[in-house]
Amino acid sequence: MNVVREDRPHLTDARALAAHRKRTENDPARFLHDEAMLELQERLIDVNRRFKSAAIVTGFPKIWREFLPEAKCVAAGNTLELKAAAHDLVIHAMSLHWADDPVGQIVQCRRALKPDGLFLGVGFGGATLTELRAVMAESEAQVMGGISPRVAPMAEVRDMGSLLQRAGLALPVADSLRKTVTYVNAIALMHDLRAMGEANALVDRHRSIPPRALFPTAAALYAKKHSAEENRIQATFELVFLTGWAPHESQQQPLRPGASTHRLADVLGVQEFDETAKPVHDRPDDESL
């Protein structure tokens, strides 16, 4: 088990998040989890390796146990109950966007991997709920005279990829999948977020009862600015997928600077030009040209 410092600022209210996820056990809105599983399954097929000691880190164990029934399922807390070098596959599923320390989460997963073990992560990226975020900020400014955090901050795919390198994983890859989902209205979207266990669990969230006009105002703005066909509204979800390997001597290694044996121009079959050389003209100099 890896110990994580507890003196860092907290983004997430752990009790509120646990309560939100508890509600998903009976009637979850799991279509994004299913989409994530399909994508991860394709990645595992491409790897073409049989994993014998997998672990899944997630806040949704009831859903993700179906993905790899033989895997050890671990709660996505600040400290992960994972033994060092015990697993050949660790999956961090749909929980990184709520982590106070996402780098620490991936570091703990890496330490739990055997040499040449595979890390896979999936979670929400920065494009997720951009429409709702903007509409809620505008509605609160109109109705309440200020704004409060309503949607968890989510990293861009490039930033997520850098986490893999910072965690010491080899051959890091980050890519994303965007999905546009339509709803009858913004209220239906908010109900679905609750059913996903993704309701507001930020420490700095506005905790008093909001004015009655807030959500009708938000719904009207949403319909005006982000309408879809058939009198529906659209919402963007972005799933970011992370892939990295625990370092091992058998893996491909980048060449040292200056160790290349072939010129890039030769490989590409093009002529190489010296940008510092003076231009050569086929005609005499002419100041008017």
C-alpha positions in Angstrom: 0.0 0.0 0.0 1.3 3.5 -0.9 0.9 6.4 1.5 -0.2 9.7 0.0 0.3 13.1 1.7 -2.9 14.5 3.2 -1.7 18.1 3.5 -2.5 19.1 -0.1 -5.7 21.2 -0.9 -8.8 19.2 -1.4 -10.8 19.6 -4.6 -13.4 17.0 -3.9 -15.8 16.5 -0.9 -15.2 12.7 -0.4 -18.3 12.2 1.6 -20.5 13.9 -1.0 -18.9 11.9 -3.8 -19.4 8.6 -2.0 -23.0 9.5 -1.5 -23.5 10.3 -5.1 -21.9 7.1 -6.2 -24.0 5.1 -3.7 -27.1 6.2 -5.4 -25.9 4.7 -8.7 -26.0 1.2 -7.4 -29.7 0.7 -7.9 -30.4 2.4 -11.2 -27.2 3.7 -12.8 -27.0 5.7 -16.1 -24.1 3.7 -17.3 -24.0 4.2 -21.1 -20.7 6.1 -20.9 -19.2 3.3 -18.8 -20.3 0.8 -21.4 -18.7 3.0 -24.1 -15.4 3.2 -22.1 -15.4 -0.6 -21.7 -15.8 -1.2 -25.4 -12.9 1.1 -26.1 -10.7 -0.5 -23.5 -11.6 -4.0 -24.8 -10.3 -3.0 -28.2 -7.1 -1.8 -26.7 -6.6 -5.0 -24.8 -7.2 -7.0 -28.0 -4.6 -4.9 -29.8 -2.1 -5.6 -27.1 -2.5 -9.4 -27.7 -1.4 -10.5 -24.3 -3.0 -12.6 -21.6 -3.1 -10.8 -18.3 -3.3 -13.1 -15.2 -3.3 -10.6 -12.3 -5.4 -7.5 -13.2 -6.6 -4.8 -10.9 -9.3 -2.2 -11.5 -9.4 1.2 -9.6 -12.8 2.7 -9.7 -15.6 4.4 -7.8 -18.1 2.2 -9.5 -17.2 -1.4 -8.6 -20.7 -2.9 -9.3 -20.4 -1.8 -12.9 -16.7 -2.5 -13.6 -16.6 -5.9 -12.0 -18.4 -7.0 -15.2 -15.5 -5.9 -17.4 -12.9 -8.3 -15.9 -14.6 -10.5 -13.3 -11.3 -12.1 -12.2 -9.7 -8.7 -11.5 -9.1 -7.2 -8.0 -11.5 -4.2 -7.6 -10.0 -1.3 -5.6 -11.8 1.8 -4.4 -10.6 5.1 -5.9 -9.5 6.8 -2.7 -6.5 9.0 -2.1 -4.6 5.8 -1.0 -5.1 2.8 -3.2 -5.1 -0.6 -1.7 -2.6 -2.1 -4.2 0.5 -4.1 -3.4 3.8 -3.1 -5.1 4.6 -5.1 -8.3 1.6 -7.4 -7.8 -0.3 -6.9 -11.1 0.4 -7.2 -14.8 -2.6 -4.9 -15.6 -4.0 -2.0 -13.7 -7.1 -0.1 -15.0 -8.1 3.3 -13.5 -11.8 3.6 -14.5 -13.9 6.8 -14.6 -12.5 8.3 -11.5 -9.4 10.4 -12.2 -11.4 13.6 -12.8 -12.5 13.6 -9.2 -9.0 12.9 -7.8 -7.3 15.6 -5.7 -4.0 14.2 -6.9 -4.3 12.5 -10.3 -0.5 12.2 -10.7 -0.4 10.4 -7.3 -3.1 8.1 -8.5 -1.2 7.0 -11.6 2.1 6.8 -9.6 0.4 4.3 -7.2 -0.9 2.3 -10.2 2.6 2.2 -11.7 4.1 1.0 -8.5 1.5 -1.8 -8.4 2.6 -3.0 -11.8 5.1 -5.7 -12.5 7.9 -4.8 -14.9 6.4 -4.4 -18.4 2.9 -4.4 -16.9 0.2 -2.3 -18.6 -1.6 0.7 -17.2 -4.9 1.8 -18.8 -6.9 4.8 -17.6 -10.2 6.3 -18.7 -12.0 9.3 -17.4 -13.7 12.5 -18.5 -11.7 15.1 -20.4 -11.8 18.9 -20.7 -14.6 19.1 -23.4 -17.1 17.3 -21.1 -20.1 19.4 -20.3 -18.7 22.6 -21.7 -22.3 23.7 -22.6 -23.6 23.1 -19.1 -20.6 24.8 -17.5 -21.1 28.0 -19.5 -24.9 28.0 -19.1 -24.8 27.6 -15.3 -22.2 30.4 -15.0 -24.4 32.8 -17.0 -27.5 31.8 -15.1 -26.0 32.3 -11.7 -24.6 35.6 -12.7 -28.1 36.7 -13.8 -30.1 35.2 -10.9 -27.6 35.3 -8.0 -25.2 38.1 -9.0 -22.1 35.8 -9.0 -21.0 32.3 -9.9 -19.9 29.2 -8.0 -18.2 26.0 -9.2 -20.8 23.6 -10.5 -18.8 21.2 -12.7 -15.6 19.5 -11.8 -12.5 20.9 -13.6 -11.3 18.3 -16.2 -7.9 18.2 -17.8 -7.2 18.4 -21.6 -6.0 15.3 -23.3 -2.5 16.8 -23.7 -2.3 17.5 -20.0 -3.5 14.0 -19.2 -0.8 12.5 -21.4 1.9 14.4 -19.5 0.7 12.7 -16.3 1.8 9.4 -17.6 5.4 10.7 -18.1 5.4 12.4 -14.7 4.3 9.0 -13.2 7.3 7.3 -14.8 5.4 5.1 -17.3 7.1 4.2 -20.6 5.6 4.4 -24.1 2.9 6.8 -23.0 -0.2 7.4 -25.2 -3.2 9.6 -24.6 -6.2 9.9 -26.9 -9.8 10.9 -26.6 -13.3 10.1 -27.8 -16.1 12.7 -28.0 -19.7 11.9 -27.8 -22.7 14.2 -28.3 -25.8 13.2 -26.4 -29.2 14.8 -26.8 -31.7 15.3 -24.0 -35.3 16.7 -23.8 -34.0 19.6 -21.8 -31.2 20.7 -19.4 -33.2 19.4 -16.4 -33.2 15.9 -17.9 -29.4 16.2 -18.4 -28.9 17.1 -14.7 -31.0 14.1 -13.7 -28.9 11.9 -15.8 -25.7 13.3 -14.2 -27.1 12.4 -10.8 -27.9 8.9 -12.0 -24.2 8.6 -13.2 -22.9 9.6 -9.8 -21.5 12.8 -11.3 -23.5 15.4 -9.4 -21.5 18.4 -7.9 -19.2 17.1 -5.2 -16.7 20.0 -5.1 -15.5 21.3 -1.8 -16.2 24.9 -2.8 -19.6 24.2 -4.2 -22.5 26.6 -3.2 -24.2 24.7 -0.4 -27.3 26.8 0.3 -30.6 26.2 -1.5 -30.5 28.0 -4.8 -33.1 30.5 -5.9 -36.2 28.9 -7.5 -35.5 30.7 -10.7 -31.9 29.4 -11.2 -32.6 26.1 -13.0 -35.5 27.3 -15.1 -33.2 30.1 -16.3 -30.4 27.7 -17.0 -32.8 25.4 -19.0 -34.0 28.3 -21.1 -30.5 29.5 -21.9 -29.4 26.0 -22.7 -32.3 25.5 -25.1 -31.5 28.8 -26.8 -27.7 28.3 -27.2 -27.3 24.5 -27.5 -30.4 23.2 -29.3 -30.4 20.0 -31.3 -32.9 18.5 -33.7 -36.5 17.7 -32.7 -36.6 20.4 -29.9 -33.8 18.7 -27.9 -30.6 20.0 -26.4 -27.1 18.6 -26.9 -24.4 17.8 -24.3 -20.7 16.9 -25.0 -18.9 14.2 -23.2 -15.2 13.5 -23.8 -13.6 10.3 -22.7 -9.8 10.4 -22.4 -7.9 7.1 -22.6 -4.4 6.7 -21.1 -1.9 3.9 -21.9 1.5 3.4 -20.4 3.8 0.5 -19.5 5.9 -0.1 -16.4 9.5 0.3 -17.6 11.3 -2.9 -18.7 14.6 -3.5 -20.6 12.8 -5.3 -23.4 10.9 -2.2 -24.4 11.9 0.0 -27.3 14.2 2.8 -26.2 14.6 6.2 -27.9 17.9 7.0 -29.4 20.3 9.4 -27.6 20.6 12.8 -29.3 23.1 12.6 -32.1 23.0 8.7 -32.3 21.0 8.6 -35.5 22.6 6.7 -38.4 20.4 8.0 -41.2 19.6 11.5 -42.4 15.9 12.4 -42.3 16.0 13.9 -45.8 17.3 10.5 -47.1 14.5 8.6 -45.4 11.8 10.9 -46.8 13.4 11.0 -50.2 13.6 14.8 -50.4 16.3 17.4 -51.0 17.8 19.1 -48.0 18.2 22.8 -48.0 20.4 25.1 -45.9 18.1 27.9 -44.7 21.2 30.0 -43.7 22.6 30.0 -47.3 22.1 33.0 -49.5 19.5 32.5 -52.3 20.7 31.8 -55.8 18.9 33.4 -58.7 19.0 32.4 -62.4 18.8 36.0 -63.5 20.9 39.1 -62.7 20.2 41.1 -59.5 17.4 43.6 -60.0 16.4 45.9 -57.2 12.9 46.2 -58.7 12.2 42.5 -58.2 
